[in-house]
Amino acid sequence: CQQPKNVGSCSGSESRFFFNKKKQRCRPLNYTGCGDNGNNFETKEACTNLCLEFTTPRMIRILFIV
C-alpha cells in the first residue's frame, strides 16, 4: 500500500486498483499484466480492506501496573 502506482511492464490490459497514499483511497489502475510492486489489487474491496487497515489512526490503550 505504501508503494507508488506501477502499471507494470507488459503489453496486456487489466482493470485493477492501487492505493493512492496521498489521497488515502484506492484508485483504478490499468495493469499491463506483469512487473507489479505489490500495490496492485484485483478489486477495490481488497485494496480498501488491506490498505485502510494500516493507514487509519486507532486509539490504543496502554495499561500501566505500578
N, C-alpha and C positions, 0 to 999 in steps of 0.2 A: 504493500500500500504506500510505502514511502518512496518507491522508485518513480522515476519520471515516466511519462507516457512513451510507449515504444510500440510502433505499428508492426515491427518485425522486419524480416529481410527477404521474404519470398514474394511470389507474384500472385498469391491467392487473395481472396477477399471474404472475410468472415465478420459478421457483426458481433462485437464483444463490448465489454465495459472496462474502464480503468478508473482508479481513484485519483481524483484531482486534489492533491494535498492542499493547495492554496484555497480552493473553494470548499473543501471539506465535503465533497459529494462525488458520487460515481457518475461518470460521463460516458457517452458512446465512443467506441473505438472501431475503426475499420482495420482489422488484423489481417496481415498477409499470409499467415499460416506457419511461420517458424521464426525462432530467434527472439521470443518474448523474454521479459525480465522478471516475471512473477506478478507484476501489476497488470494482470490480464484475466478477466473473468468471463465465463460463458453467459452469465445472467447478471442483471443489475442487483437482484436479490442477493446473490452470492457475494458480490462486491461489497454491498452495503453491510451485510451481516458480519463479514470479516473485518473490513476497514473501519467502520464506525465504532466497533468494539474497542479498538486500540486508540482512537482519537477523541472519544467522548470523555470529558472530565468526570470523575466519580469521587464521591465523598468516601473517605477511608477512616474508619475508627481505629484508634490505637489504644490499647489497654496498658496502663502503667501499673505495675504492682510495686508498692513501696513497703 
